[in-house]
Amino acid sequence: MRRAVALAARGLGSTSPNPVVGCVILDAAGQIAGEGWHRRAGGPHAEIEALRDAGDRARGGTAVVTLEPCNHTGRTGPCAQALIDAGTARVVYAVADPHAVASGGAATLAAAGIDVEGGLLAGEAEAGNIAWLTSVRRGRPFVLWKYAATLDGRIAAADGTSRWISSPESRADVHRLRAQADAVVVGSGTARTDDPQLGARARESGLLDSEITQPLRVVVDSNAAVVKPGARVLDGTAPTLIAVAEDADATPLEGLAPVVRLPRAPLGRQGLSIPALLDALHEREVRSVLLEGGPTLAGAFFAVGAVDRVVGYIAPALLGAGPAALADAGISTIARALRLDVTETARLGPDLRITAVPTAPSSEES
């Protein structure tokens, strides 16, 4: 199963709106006969790739797959039926399929007389497929907030300069995050100050051009006043979407990029409604979002509980002044501090990369 999880990871960034899935076929003697993973949406699923690799050796063997085999016909046929037709004797999967349309494969396999077992290394398989699983379970994209800051939490100096706080190694890692995301989101402040390009660049990421599916570049420009002709985010290397308020005059944006109109945030907060933004992206089959916006936009996401993972690149430098990484997130007292569970730390050049996930509030805090 760990091999299947590793195979599934090869599809990160190229399978959306489908999940990443890996499969290993063992022959009747328990030896590996075939392997496969879902490479791209619309292409063969992992089980089909592995069955093709295994050939006749799949008969009487075992399929080990990271996600319950699908049970419906979409752009491809149902994997459960393909496993039945191949004469597979046993199927072991890690995570049950939560999708209302595709689920039921385990029951179909069992009804055909196949021995079925679920839950093997479910935690590891779920971690590798968390973006898609979150989008299905919550009905919104998985959101990863990335930021780079000094050791004292500053994302820029007092004069506004910020290039470069993080190291080349950290910046290369960000390009890998972009390559895995369906959309990269920034706010008007970042668009105005940095004029970011927001694409995933192969040279920086260490990936091949053929391995990169460019993310949708999303600029939250509430008043349609920041994105101008010639902006790097309009350079054509990746699709772009501009989110504006329903009551904004979007005439200046005509002909520049597609525009989506959204309600403004509730009274007391700036910008657009974050839930409405995520709904609009989910309708466009965006399953994962890399939030690269500045402190104000990040605070708005946290205020509505819409951040699922944090990746911070901490540089061994001090500024003592300048904007902090996170602005108002609706937290007014230490008792309401958003606690994080650190899941990984790594050195990237001189920087420290910290990966963490928000923890559920304790009964005393709720």
Backbone hydrogen bonds in HBPLUS format (Angstrom, degrees):
<---DONOR---> <-ACCEPTOR-->    atom                        ^
c    i                          cat <-CA-CA->   ^        H-A-AA   ^      H-
h    n   atom  resd res      DA  || num        DHA   H-A  angle D-A-AA Bond
n    s   type  num  typ     dist DA aas  dist angle  dist       angle   num
A0004-ALA N   A0001-MET O   2.99 MM   3  4.91 113.8  2.45  92.7 109.0     1
A0005-VAL N   A0001-MET O   2.86 MM   4  6.24 152.6  1.94 153.2 161.0     2
A0006-ALA N   A0002-ARG O   2.99 MM   4  6.22 156.5  2.04 144.8 150.6     3
A0007-LEU N   A0003-ARG O   2.93 MM   4  6.21 151.2  2.02 145.5 153.6     4
A0008-ALA N   A0004-ALA O   2.92 MM   4  6.16 156.2  1.98 147.7 153.9     5
A0009-ALA N   A0005-VAL O   3.20 MM   4  6.49 149.7  2.30 145.1 151.9     6
A0010-ARG N   A0007-LEU O   3.06 MM   3  5.54 150.4  2.15 110.9 119.5     7
A0011-GLY N   A0008-ALA O   2.97 MM   3  5.76 164.0  2.00 123.6 128.5     8
A0012-LEU N   A0009-ALA O   3.19 MM   3  5.44 168.7  2.20 110.6 114.1     9
A0014-SER N   A0011-GLY O   3.02 MM   3  5.60 166.9  2.04 142.6 143.1    10
A0018-ASN N   A0015-THR O   2.81 MM   3  5.26 147.6  1.91 130.1 127.0    11
A0038-HIS N   A0021-VAL O   3.04 MM  17  5.57 156.2  2.10 151.9 157.2    12
A0066-THR N   A0022-GLY O   3.10 MM  44  5.68 156.0  2.16 160.4 165.4    13
A0023-CYS N   A0036-GLY O   2.88 MM  13  5.37 154.4  1.95 165.8 161.1    14
A0036-GLY N   A0023-CYS O   3.00 MM  13  5.37 142.3  2.15 158.1 156.4    15
A0024-VAL N   A0064-VAL O   2.81 MM  40  5.13 157.1  1.86 148.4 156.4    16
A0064-VAL N   A0024-VAL O   2.79 MM  40  5.13 168.3  1.80 159.0 162.8    17
A0025-ILE N   A0034-GLY O   2.77 MM   9  4.93 174.3  1.77 147.2 148.7    18
A0033-ALA N   A0025-ILE O   2.69 MM   8  5.49 174.2  1.69 158.0 159.4    19
A0034-GLY N   A0025-ILE O   3.26 MM   9  4.93 150.1  2.36 135.3 134.1    20
A0026-LEU N   A0062-THR O   2.73 MM  36  5.01 170.9  1.74 158.3 161.0    21
A0062-THR N   A0026-LEU O   2.84 MM  36  5.01 147.4  1.95 133.9 144.8    22
A0027-ASP N   A0031-GLN O   2.77 MM   4  5.45 160.9  1.81 155.8 157.5    23
A0030-GLY N   A0027-ASP O   2.85 MM   3  5.25 164.6  1.87 118.7 123.1    24
A0043-GLY N   A0040-ARG O   2.85 MM   3  5.40 158.5  1.90 139.6 143.5    25
A0049-GLU N   A0045-HIS O   3.07 MM   4  6.41 162.4  2.10 158.4 163.4    26
A0050-ALA N   A0046-ALA O   2.92 MM   4  6.17 161.5  1.96 153.1 158.3    27
A0051-LEU N   A0047-GLU O   2.83 MM   4  5.99 157.7  1.88 148.1 154.5    28
A0052-ARG N   A0048-ILE O   2.98 MM   4  6.13 159.0  2.02 148.4 153.7    29
A0053-ASP N   A0049-GLU O   3.07 MM   4  6.29 150.9  2.16 141.1 149.3    30
A0054-ALA N   A0050-ALA O   2.87 MM   4  6.11 146.1  1.99 144.9 154.7    31
A0055-GLY N   A0051-LEU O   2.86 MM   4  5.96 154.0  1.92 152.1 157.9    32
A0057-ARG N   A0054-ALA O   3.31 MM   3  5.49 146.8  2.42 131.4 126.3    33
A0058-ALA N   A0055-GLY O   3.21 MM   3  6.10 171.4  2.22 123.9 126.1    34
A0059-ARG N   A0056-ASP O   3.22 MM   3  5.87 155.6  2.28 115.8 121.0    35
A0061-GLY N   A0058-ALA O   2.93 MM   3  5.08 159.7  1.97 130.3 129.8    36
A0060-GLY N   A0087-GLY O   2.83 MM  27  5.92 176.2  1.83 139.5 139.4    37
A0089-ALA N   A0061-GLY O   2.91 MM  28  5.45 146.0  2.03 142.0 152.8    38
A0090-ARG N   A0061-GLY O   3.20 MM  29  6.50 146.4  2.32 152.6 153.9    39
A0063-ALA N   A0090-ARG O   2.87 MM  27  6.36 156.2  1.93 151.1 155.4    40
A0092-VAL N   A0063-ALA O   2.79 MM  29  6.17 166.4  1.81 166.0 170.4    41
A0065-VAL N   A0092-VAL O   2.87 MM  27  6.32 160.1  1.91 158.7 165.5    42
A0094-ALA N   A0065-VAL O   3.09 MM  29  6.66 132.4  2.33 143.3 156.1    43
A0095-VAL N   A0066-THR O   3.16 MM  29  6.27 152.7  2.24 128.9 136.1    44
A0068-GLU N   A0095-VAL O   2.87 MM  27  6.06 153.9  1.94 170.2 166.1    45
A0080-ALA N   A0070-CYS O   3.08 MM  10  5.97 160.0  2.12 169.8 167.8    46
A0071-ASN N   A0102-ALA O   2.89 MM  31  5.12 141.0  2.05 129.7 141.5    47
A0074-GLY N   A0076-THR O   2.91 MM   2  5.10 151.5  1.99 160.5 156.8    48
A0082-ALA N   A0078-PRO O   3.29 MM   4  6.61 151.7  2.37 140.4 148.4    49
A0083-LEU N   A0079-CYS O   2.96 MM   4  6.21 152.6  2.04 152.4 158.2    50
A0084-ILE N   A0080-ALA O   3.11 MM   4  6.41 148.7  2.21 141.7 150.4    51
A0085-ASP N   A0081-GLN O   2.84 MM   4  6.08 165.8  1.86 154.1 157.5    52
A0086-ALA N   A0082-ALA O   3.02 MM   4  6.14 139.1  2.20 137.4 147.8    53
A0088-THR N   A0083-LEU O   3.20 MM   5  5.66 160.0  2.24 174.5 168.9    54
A0087-GLY N   A0084-ILE O   3.02 MM   3  5.37 159.2  2.06 110.3 117.0    55
A0115-ASP N   A0089-ALA O   3.11 MM  26  6.37 160.7  2.15 152.9 146.8    56
A0091-VAL N   A0115-ASP O   2.82 MM  24  6.29 157.4  1.88 163.9 170.5    57
A0117-GLU N   A0091-VAL O   2.95 MM  26  6.42 154.5  2.02 158.3 164.4    58
A0093-TYR N   A0117-GLU O   2.91 MM  24  6.41 158.6  1.96 159.5 166.0    59
A0119-GLY N   A0093-TYR O   2.96 MM  26  6.36 117.9  2.36 129.1 146.2    60
A0103-SER N   A0099-HIS O   2.99 MM   4  5.63 144.9  2.12 154.5 158.2    61
A0108-THR N   A0104-GLY O   3.14 MM   4  6.41 157.3  2.19 151.0 157.4    62
A0109-LEU N   A0105-GLY O   2.94 MM   4  6.16 158.7  1.98 152.4 158.0    63
A0110-ALA N   A0106-ALA O   2.94 MM   4  6.15 161.9  1.97 149.0 153.9    64
A0111-ALA N   A0107-ALA O   2.93 MM   4  6.06 155.1  1.99 145.4 152.3    65
A0112-ALA N   A0108-THR O   3.22 MM   4  6.43 130.9  2.47 135.0 146.6    66
A0112-ALA N   A0109-LEU O   3.08 MM   3  5.18 135.4  2.29  97.4 110.0    67
A0114-ILE N   A0109-LEU O   3.09 MM   5  5.43 158.1  2.14 151.2 145.4    68
A0113-GLY N   A0110-ALA O   2.96 MM   3  5.16 159.9  2.00 110.1 114.3    69
A0122-ALA N   A0119-GLY O   3.34 MM   3  5.00 144.1  2.48 122.8 112.7    70
A0125-ALA N   A0121-LEU O   3.10 MM   4  6.36 166.3  2.12 157.8 162.0    71
A0126-GLU N   A0122-ALA O   2.80 MM   4  5.87 156.4  1.86 150.8 157.8    72
A0127-ALA N   A0123-GLY O   3.03 MM   4  6.16 156.8  2.08 143.8 149.6    73
A0128-GLY N   A0124-GLU O   3.32 MM   4  6.56 152.5  2.40 142.1 148.0    74
A0129-ASN N   A0126-GLU O   3.03 MM   3  5.07 142.0  2.18 100.6 112.0    75
A0133-LEU N   A0129-ASN O   3.10 MM   4  6.26 171.2  2.11 159.8 162.4    76
A0134-THR N   A0130-ILE O   2.86 MM   4  5.83 157.9  1.91 144.8 150.6    77
A0135-SER N   A0131-ALA O   3.08 MM   4  6.31 159.5  2.13 147.0 152.4    78
A0136-VAL N   A0132-TRP O   3.06 MM   4  6.34 151.8  2.14 151.0 158.0    79
A0137-ARG N   A0133-LEU O   2.94 MM   4  6.07 168.0  1.95 153.0 156.8    80
A0138-ARG N   A0134-THR O   2.83 MM   4  5.70 163.1  1.86 152.9 157.3    81
A0139-GLY N   A0135-SER O   2.98 MM   4  5.11 128.6  2.25 119.3 129.6    82
A0142-PHE N   A0287-ARG O   2.97 MM 145  6.16 166.7  1.99 138.4 134.3    83
A0289-VAL N   A0142-PHE O   2.68 MM 147  5.99 158.4  1.72 169.7 176.4    84
A0308-ASP N   A0143-VAL O   2.88 MM 165  5.32 153.8  1.95 141.1 149.9    85
A0309-ARG N   A0143-VAL O   3.21 MM 166  6.61 137.7  2.40 153.1 156.2    86
A0144-LEU N   A0289-VAL O   2.89 MM 145  6.19 165.7  1.91 165.1 169.1    87
A0291-LEU N   A0144-LEU O   2.77 MM 147  5.90 161.8  1.80 151.2 157.2    88
A0145-TRP N   A0309-ARG O   2.85 MM 164  6.28 159.7  1.89 164.7 161.3    89
A0311-VAL N   A0145-TRP O   2.88 MM 166  6.23 162.4  1.91 159.5 161.4    90
A0146-LYS N   A0291-LEU O   3.10 MM 145  6.15 168.7  2.11 156.2 158.1    91
A0147-TYR N   A0311-VAL O   3.12 MM 164  6.64 152.7  2.20 157.5 161.8    92
A0313-TYR N   A0147-TYR O   2.92 MM 166  6.30 160.1  1.96 151.3 157.9    93
A0149-ALA N   A0313-TYR O   2.97 MM 164  6.33 160.1  2.01 158.9 163.0    94
A0315-ALA N   A0149-ALA O   2.86 MM 166  6.17 168.0  1.87 159.6 163.3    95
A0150-THR N   A0154-ARG O   2.90 MM   4  5.25 151.5  1.98 138.7 146.8    96
A0153-GLY N   A0150-THR O   2.91 MM   3  5.15 154.4  1.98 116.8 116.6    97
A0151-LEU N   A0317-ALA O   2.89 MM 166  5.69 147.9  1.99 153.7 163.9    98
A0325-ALA N   A0153-GLY O   3.19 MM 172  6.02 130.0  2.46 159.9 164.1    99
A0155-ILE N   A0323-PRO O   3.02 MM 168  6.02 160.5  2.06 157.9 163.9   100
A0157-ALA N   A0161-THR O   2.83 MM   4  5.41 166.8  1.84 156.8 159.8   101
A0160-GLY N   A0157-ALA O   2.94 MM   3  5.20 161.8  1.97 113.4 117.9   102
A0165-ILE N   A0162-SER O   3.00 MM   3  5.86 120.9  2.36 156.4 140.9   103
A0170-SER N   A0167-SER O   3.11 MM   3  5.20 118.8  2.50  98.6 112.9   104
A0171-ARG N   A0167-SER O   3.01 MM   4  6.34 160.7  2.05 154.9 160.5   105
A0172-ALA N   A0168-PRO O   2.94 MM   4  6.12 149.9  2.03 145.1 152.8   106
A0173-ASP N   A0169-GLU O   3.12 MM   4  6.35 147.9  2.23 138.2 146.6   107
A0174-VAL N   A0170-SER O   3.06 MM   4  6.43 143.2  2.20 144.7 154.5   108
A0175-HIS N   A0171-ARG O   3.29 MM   4  6.65 147.2  2.40 141.0 148.4   109
A0176-ARG N   A0172-ALA O   3.27 MM   4  6.70 142.2  2.42 140.6 150.5   110
A0176-ARG N   A0173-ASP O   3.10 MM   3  5.09 124.1  2.43  93.4 107.8   111
A0177-LEU N   A0173-ASP O   3.06 MM   4  6.46 148.3  2.16 143.9 152.8   112
A0178-ARG N   A0174-VAL O   2.88 MM   4  6.24 155.5  1.94 150.3 157.1   113
A0179-ALA N   A0175-HIS O   3.00 MM   4  6.19 153.0  2.07 140.4 147.4   114
A0180-GLN N   A0176-ARG O   3.20 MM   4  6.43 131.0  2.45 137.9 149.4   115
A0180-GLN N   A0177-LEU O   3.12 MM   3  5.21 136.8  2.32  97.9 109.8   116
A0181-ALA N   A0177-LEU O   3.15 MM   4  6.34 123.4  2.49 141.5 155.9   117
A0181-ALA N   A0178-ARG O   3.14 MM   3  5.16 144.9  2.27  99.8 109.9   118
A0182-ASP N   A0288-SER O   3.12 MM 106  5.20 137.2  2.32 118.6 131.0   119
A0216-LEU N   A0182-ASP O   2.80 MM  34  6.12 170.0  1.81 144.2 141.4   120
A0183-ALA N   A0288-SER O   3.14 MM 105  6.50 136.6  2.33 150.1 161.7   121
A0290-LEU N   A0183-ALA O   2.79 MM 107  6.17 162.9  1.82 158.4 164.2   122
A0184-VAL N   A0216-LEU O   2.85 MM  32  6.24 154.1  1.92 158.2 163.6   123
A0218-VAL N   A0184-VAL O   2.82 MM  34  5.97 172.1  1.83 170.8 168.6   124
A0185-VAL N   A0290-LEU O   2.95 MM 105  6.26 159.4  1.99 149.4 154.3   125
A0292-GLU N   A0185-VAL O   2.87 MM 107  5.81 153.7  1.94 153.3 162.2   126
A0186-VAL N   A0218-VAL O   2.99 MM  32  6.40 157.0  2.04 162.4 169.0   127
A0220-VAL N   A0186-VAL O   2.85 MM  34  6.22 165.6  1.87 154.9 159.8   128
A0191-ALA N   A0187-GLY O   3.08 MM   4  6.30 162.6  2.11 150.3 155.9   129
A0192-ARG N   A0188-SER O   2.86 MM   4  5.94 152.2  1.94 145.1 152.0   130
A0193-THR N   A0189-GLY O   2.96 MM   4  6.05 165.9  1.98 150.4 154.4   131
A0194-ASP N   A0190-THR O   2.88 MM   4  5.54 160.0  1.92 144.8 151.4   132
A0195-ASP N   A0191-ALA O   3.25 MM   4  4.87 137.8  2.44 110.8 120.8   133
A0205-SER N   A0201-ARG O   3.02 MM   4  6.14 157.3  2.07 153.0 160.2   134
A0206-GLY N   A0202-ALA O   2.98 MM   4  5.81 141.5  2.13 153.0 157.8   135
A0211-GLU N   A0208-LEU O   2.84 MM   3  5.13 148.4  1.94 108.3 118.7   136
A0212-ILE N   A0209-ASP O   3.21 MM   3  5.45 166.1  2.23 110.1 114.4   137
A0217-ARG N   A0239-PRO O   2.84 MM  22  6.09 174.4  1.84 148.1 150.0   138
A0241-LEU N   A0217-ARG O   2.74 MM  24  6.13 153.5  1.81 161.4 164.8   139
A0219-VAL N   A0241-LEU O   3.00 MM  22  6.50 155.5  2.06 157.5 165.4   140
A0243-ALA N   A0219-VAL O   2.88 MM  24  6.13 163.5  1.90 152.3 158.0   141
A0221-ASP N   A0243-ALA O   2.85 MM  22  5.75 137.6  2.04 148.9 162.1   142
A0224-ALA N   A0221-ASP O   2.90 MM   3  5.20 165.8  1.92 121.0 125.1   143
A0245-ALA N   A0222-SER O   2.85 MM  23  4.94 170.4  1.85 134.5 132.5   144
A0231-ALA N   A0228-LYS O   3.07 MM   3  5.72 152.8  2.14 145.2 144.7   145
A0234-LEU N   A0231-ALA O   2.95 MM   3  5.55 161.9  1.99 117.6 123.3   146
A0235-ASP N   A0232-ARG O   3.12 MM   3  5.24 154.1  2.19 118.4 116.1   147
A0242-ILE N   A0258-PRO O   2.98 MM  16  6.33 164.0  2.01 153.6 158.8   148
A0260-VAL N   A0242-ILE O   2.95 MM  18  6.29 156.8  2.00 149.7 154.4   149
A0244-VAL N   A0260-VAL O   2.97 MM  16  6.29 162.3  2.01 158.3 163.9   150
A0262-LEU N   A0244-VAL O   2.86 MM  18  6.17 156.3  1.92 159.0 167.1   151
A0248-ALA N   A0245-ALA O   3.10 MM   3  5.17 166.8  2.12 108.8 112.2   152
A0246-GLU N   A0262-LEU O   2.87 MM  16  5.23 127.8  2.14 142.8 140.5   153
A0253-LEU N   A0250-ALA O   2.94 MM   3  5.47 152.6  2.01 116.9 125.6   154
A0254-GLU N   A0251-THR O   3.12 MM   3  5.46 167.0  2.14 116.3 120.4   155
A0256-LEU N   A0253-LEU O   2.97 MM   3  5.42 164.3  1.99 135.1 136.8   156
A0273-SER N   A0263-PRO O   2.94 MM  10  5.81 163.4  1.96 153.6 148.7   157
A0265-ALA N   A0271-GLY O   2.91 MM   6  5.72 169.7  1.92 133.6 131.9   158
A0269-ARG N   A0266-PRO O   3.14 MM   3  6.03 148.6  2.25 147.5 150.4   159
A0277-LEU N   A0273-SER O   3.01 MM   4  6.30 150.6  2.10 145.3 153.9   160
A0278-LEU N   A0274-ILE O   2.91 MM   4  6.21 164.1  1.94 160.6 163.7   161
A0279-ASP N   A0275-PRO O   2.89 MM   4  6.09 153.0  1.96 145.4 153.4   162
A0280-ALA N   A0276-ALA O   2.97 MM   4  6.16 157.8  2.02 145.6 151.2   163
A0281-LEU N   A0277-LEU O   3.01 MM   4  6.32 152.6  2.09 148.1 155.7   164
A0282-HIS N   A0278-LEU O   2.84 MM   4  6.02 157.9  1.89 148.2 154.8   165
A0283-GLU N   A0279-ASP O   2.96 MM   4  6.20 153.9  2.03 149.5 155.9   166
A0284-ARG N   A0281-LEU O   2.96 MM   3  5.02 134.6  2.17  97.4 110.9   167
A0286-VAL N   A0281-LEU O   3.01 MM   5  5.32 160.0  2.05 146.3 144.0   168
A0285-GLU N   A0282-HIS O   2.94 MM   3  5.01 149.4  2.04 114.1 114.4   169
A0298-ALA N   A0294-GLY O   3.05 MM   4  6.20 165.3  2.07 158.0 162.7   170
A0299-GLY N   A0295-PRO O   2.92 MM   4  5.94 155.2  1.98 139.9 146.7   171
A0327-ALA N   A0295-PRO O   3.16 MM  32  4.74 158.4  2.21 109.8 106.0   172
A0300-ALA N   A0296-THR O   3.07 MM   4  6.36 148.1  2.17 143.3 151.7   173
A0301-PHE N   A0297-LEU O   3.07 MM   4  6.42 152.0  2.15 149.5 156.3   174
A0302-PHE N   A0298-ALA O   2.97 MM   4  6.28 165.2  2.00 156.0 159.8   175
A0303-ALA N   A0299-GLY O   2.89 MM   4  5.99 149.3  1.99 144.1 152.9   176
A0304-VAL N   A0301-PHE O   3.29 MM   3  5.64 143.2  2.43 103.8 112.8   177
A0306-ALA N   A0301-PHE O   2.97 MM   5  5.18 169.3  1.98 150.1 148.4   178
A0305-GLY N   A0302-PHE O   2.99 MM   3  4.90 165.2  2.01 107.6 110.9   179
A0310-VAL N   A0356-ALA O   2.79 MM  46  5.21 163.6  1.81 161.8 162.5   180
A0356-ALA N   A0310-VAL O   2.91 MM  46  5.21 157.2  1.96 149.8 155.8   181
A0312-GLY N   A0354-ILE O   2.88 MM  42  5.19 162.9  1.91 153.9 156.2   182
A0354-ILE N   A0312-GLY O   2.86 MM  42  5.19 164.2  1.88 153.2 158.2   183
A0314-ILE N   A0352-LEU O   2.82 MM  38  5.12 175.6  1.83 153.9 152.3   184
A0352-LEU N   A0314-ILE O   2.97 MM  38  5.12 160.5  2.01 141.5 147.6   185
A0317-ALA N   A0315-ALA O   2.75 MM   2  5.52 134.0  1.96 110.1  95.2   186
A0336-ARG N   A0333-THR O   2.90 MM   3  5.55 154.2  1.96 117.9 125.7   187
A0337-ALA N   A0334-ILE O   3.09 MM   3  5.06 166.1  2.11 107.7 110.0   188
A0359-THR N   A0339-ARG O   2.99 MM  20  5.83 166.2  2.01 149.5 148.2   189
A0341-ASP N   A0357-VAL O   2.75 MM  16  5.28 167.1  1.77 153.7 156.6   190
A0357-VAL N   A0341-ASP O   3.00 MM  16  5.28 152.3  2.08 132.5 138.5   191
A0343-THR N   A0355-THR O   2.84 MM  12  5.71 148.9  1.93 138.4 148.7   192
A0344-GLU N   A0355-THR O   3.33 MM  11  5.12 152.3  2.41 140.7 136.3   193
A0355-THR N   A0344-GLU O   2.93 MM  11  5.12 173.7  1.94 155.4 155.2   194
A0346-ALA N   A0353-ARG O   2.97 MM   7  5.17 144.9  2.09 143.0 151.7   195
A0353-ARG N   A0346-ALA O   2.74 MM   7  5.17 172.2  1.75 165.7 166.7   196
A0348-LEU N   A0351-ASP O   3.00 MM   3  5.16 160.8  2.03 132.1 138.4   197
A0351-ASP N   A0348-LEU O   3.00 MM   3  5.16 143.4  2.13 136.0 129.2   198
A0365-GLU N   A0362-SER O   3.01 MM   3  5.25 132.6  2.24 102.3 115.0   199
A0366-SER N   A0362-SER O   3.06 MM   4  6.30 142.2  2.21 150.2 161.2   200
